Each structure stands twice: as C-alpha cells, then as structure tokens.
Amino acid sequence: QVQLVESGGGLVQAGGSLRLSCAGSGGSFDYCMMGWFRQVPGKEREFVAAITQNRINTDYIDSVKGRFTISRDNEKNMVYLQMNSLKPEDTAVYYCAANPKWGILTARSQDQYTDWGQGTQVTVSS
C-alpha cells in the first residue's frame, strides 16, 4: 500500500499555470503506474493523466492534451502534474492515485487504482 499526499493546488486566473505534486510513501511507489484524476461536486471522478512505471508512456484525456504534462521522479517517490493555459472548466479537486499492475500502457478507470491521496483544490477564475 502506498500513502499519497497531494499539494500545489490553489486559485489561478484563466491562462495561468499550476504544478501539482504528489508524494508517495510506505510502499513500492516505483512499481506503480501513477494517475491523476479530478472531480467536481455532483459529477463522477474523471481521469486526467497517467504515467507508466518506467516513465516512457503517458496518457491524457483530450481536453488537457497539449496543456498538461504528467511526470514522475521514482528516486524521490514523486509524481507531478504541470498544468498550463488553465481554463475555468479545469476547476476541480485533483487526486493522485497508484495502480500496482505491470505491463499496461494506461489505466483510465478509477477502479484500477488501489491507493488515493486526499485531493487538492484547483480553482481557475475567468
């Protein structure tokens, strides 16, 4: 089991940038595919991005492609989400999550992830 703690959320104007960080501890972080999800009140949690254990493969939902970048540092047990050109519709609570399965190139379902952080709020004003 991996404990995850997100940070870096906040209030930003449309067009601005934020970098979310997720610190992992207590488990085999480098053996896990890592993902970022987001959720707004009254809606399902939505997949945003994922990165494989070896950092070679990444996956993004269409609405963030070209604006968001997921990365990880296995030596530091960290995963990041760089968010540029933010839009009001990016406003949500962002969660990082760990998926211990090997040999897959992406995982877009929240059911595939076993460990979750507590979330960090991102608010983009227009």
Disulfide bonds with the S-S distance in Angstrom:
Cys22-Cys96 1.89
